């Protein structure tokens, strides 16, 4: 049974790595990077979240470094996006869609692995969320964009929802595979719904968004009328 569960978690991890690598590669194509740049973004999006998780729970060396499959999967995905990006681009908002799939898979896989290392439920859910958002954050920073987790529609919240279902399922001794699938489905569904209906957490308001100009700007317009 442990072997079956371990194989299932490995498949989740590699599947999430592949999908996130596709999103990273498409981000590189969108920014007109060369082949090396596309492969770097693919690898970054695929493995950074898992590396951070493994370091925090003491699973060293991290699986992304110690297992050749975690290198091969992002490279294959990066080559696919580099040479066949028009086909992937036919998906509406391809980066967002692939990112949502990767987020869902990594959130549940990261939570499951944290629980296997005997972390508490809150810490495990937090690490699951971090696994889901870590690679995307670094990917966005490499192309000088504000990370999507800081500005998107219920991104980290969706990951936390999926991770929480895995934690609850483990506490109730429910089967691992159906619980993980349910958690991933909730995360993915919440993310897509948020994108579709533009659901956001409350945003900070500055003077411009509030419809009032700063005093210095008002004074400047009075002094220099058009």
Secondary structure, DSSP 8 states (H G I E B T S, - for coil): -HHHHHHHHHHHHHHHHHHHHHHHHHHHHHTT--HHHHHHHHHHHHHHHHHHHHHHHT--S-HHHH-THHHHHHHHHHHHHHHHHHHHHTSTTHHHHHHHHHHHHHHHHHHHHHHHTT--HHHHHHHHHHHHHHHHHHHHHHTT---GGGTSSSHHHHHHHHHHHHHHHHHTT--HHHHHHHHHHHHHHHHHHHHHHT--------TTTTT---HHHHHHHHHS--
